[in-house]
Amino acid sequence: MKILWLIPFYASKNPLEISQRIFMLSEKNEIARSIRETGHQIMAVINSGIQSVDMDGFSEVWFSRALKPQWINKTLYHVKMLTVALLDDYDIALFGVHSSHLIPILKIAARFRRSKPGLIFDIRTVPVDLSNDIRSKISSIRYNISIKIADRFCDGITCITPMLGSTIEPKLRNFKEKIGYFQTGVNFRIFDPSTALSLKDSLRLENRFIVIYHGVLSPNRGLQNTLRAIAVCKQHIANILFMIVGTGAGESELKNLAKDLNIEDSVFFTGGVPFEEVPNYIKTADVGIIPLPQIEWWNVSSPIKLKEYLAMQIPVIATDIPAHRFVVEKAGGTTLINNNEPASIAQAVLAFYKNRQTTFPMKTRNDLYQIISYDSQAMKFIDYVSNLNI
């Protein structure tokens, strides 16, 4: 099977930056690698800067050079995707929300092809970080329109979780109860505690009790409340350190809050680090924390960092939201807290510190591989597409 992935990929100019964009690229690259390892081909069109990013998980990649202004860049990029889709041979075209406008064009073009490719619409998330501004409203409208287009013209629809699927089912006429699912996963070769190196010595953190968060630093991830919880915990755990690995729009706010709380000596902002080095930072920590609030887009998501902590075999403290519970019920290794208020987070951290010699019940890595690896999720996608009889 030959798959053309027509989901827009915008490569960051900074290859070291841990941002939402970098995470999306690495996620798609790992899914592509796992699909290739099942014996199939997968291709993509990537929008990048002067330097082409390494997307070695794909069988073939076409690069569209980033240009300014932004509207010209986006227009030419989508023209590039459409050109590749019209001229190349493939069995399956995989679309996302931001490329759904290409679906009707390729549906019509398929009539003139000798072999008619199947069209699959894949939803990885609902619109996130919404407010009352016009951009958020446009994002919501585009999302709903893309679902209607997919329901009308596509041969299949896949979602990242059953929770997300349940939110779009009422919007569907043709694909009710016919949705496929494949989640985010974790690369067990990269996230391997037997090969990762603890950085406690090199960072001079030998005597610290380390709570880690790694990922994008944006306003709606519960990190502000975690800092307030660390201020409480510091009264009981003098050597506590909250290690924040990553960058993002909320970084300045978090640094200012740490200063206001007088806990700068208990918080370590690493900044952006190469993706391949993230396991070393996780290896350095005693416990991972994921303080996401009860917000629609988190409830239906598939949390990558939770799976990365579990693959590294470190215990996790996370909020009890559907996305976390969906993984934890199968994988273990996690204490779920009722909410992400500072008092709840602090109570969970203090309880873990007190009983840290007690291992959280967790599946073995072999068992986890069957549950949360990219390979296991790639097989779910291949099985779904194979059963569509396109």
C-alpha positions, 0 to 999 in steps of 0.5 A, a space after each residue: 500500500 502506498 499512502 500520501 499524507 496530505 496533512 500540512 507540516 510546518 517545520 520550525 526554523 529552530 531544530 532545538 525548540 520543543 514546541 507544538 510544531 516540533 512535537 507534531 513533526 516528530 509524531 508524524 515521523 514516528 507514525 510514518 516510520 512504524 507504517 513503513 515497518 509494516 511493509 507499506 510506503 508513506 509520503 508527505 509534503 513538508 513546508 520548511 525553511 532553508 534547511 530541510 528537516 530530517 523526516 526519515 520515517 517517510 518513504 519519500 518527502 517533497 519540501 516546499 520552501 517557506 516564503 514571506 509573507 505568510 499568506 503567499 507561503 501557505 498558498 504555495 504550500 497547498 498548491 504544492 500538496 495539490 500538485 503532488 496529489 494530482 500527479 503522483 500514484 498512491 493508494 490512500 490519501 490521508 487528509 487533516 482539517 487544514 487540508 480538507 479543502 483538497 478533498 473534493 478536488 481529488 475526489 473529482 480527479 479520482 474519476 479520471 485515474 485508472 486506479 482510484 485512491 481511497 480518501 481518509 480524513 484523520 482528526 488529531 485534535 479539536 480546536 485548542 486554546 480558543 478564546 472569543 476572538 475572530 481567529 478562534 471562531 474561524 478555527 471552529 467554523 473550519 473544523 466543523 466544515 472539514 468534518 462535513 466535507 469528509 463525511 460527504 466525500 471520504 472513504 473513511 474517517 479516523 480519530 486519535 481517540 474514541 473520546 474525540 470520535 464521540 464528539 464528531 459522531 453527531 455531525 456525521 451522516 455516512 460514518 456513524 459507528 464507522 470511525 477508525 482510531 489510532 492514537 499517538 504513541 512513543 518510540 521505545 527505541 528512543 525512550 528506553 531507560 536502559 540507554 538513557 543517561 541521568 543528568 543529575 551529576 552533570 547538572 549538579 542535581 545529585 541531592 534534589 527530589 525532581 518533579 518533571 514536566 516536558 513539552 510545550 509551555 502554553 497558558 492552558 496546561 496547568 503549569 501555573 497551578 503546579 508552580 503554586 503547588 511547588 511553593 507549598 511542597 517546598 515548605 515540607 521538601 526542602 530539596 524539591 525541584 520542578 524541572 520544566 523542559 521546553 519552550 513556548 508562549 507561556 514561558 515568560 509568565 511562568 518565570 515571572 510567577 516563580 519569581 513572585 512565589 519566591 521559588 526560583 531556586 526550586 524551579 529549573 527551566 531548561 529551555 529547548 532541548 533536542 528531542 533525542 535528549 528528552 529521555 535523559 531529562 526524564 531519567 533524571 527525574 523522580 516523578 513526571 507530572 501532567 497537570 492538564 485542566 478539564 478542558 474539552 481539547 485535553 479530555 479528547 486528546 492522546 497525551 504523548 508525554 504520559 506515554 513517554 514517562 511510562 516507557 521510561 518507567 518513571 511514575 506519573 502524577 496526572 489529572 483525572 481527565 478522560 484522556 489520561 484515564 484511557 491510557 492509565 486503565 491499561 498501562 498503570 504507573 500513574 496516580 490520578 488526581 481529581 483536579 489541577 488545583 494547587 492544593 490537589 497537586 501539592 497533596 499528590 506530590 507530598 504523598 508520592 515523596 513520602 511513599 516514593 520507595 513504593 513503586 506505582 503498579 505499572 505494566 512491563 515495557 513489553 506489555 506497554 509496547 503492545 499498548 502505547 508504542 507507535 508500532 501498535 498504533 500503526 497496525 490499528 491504522 493499517 487494519 482500519 484502512 485494509 477493512 474499508 475495501 476501497 
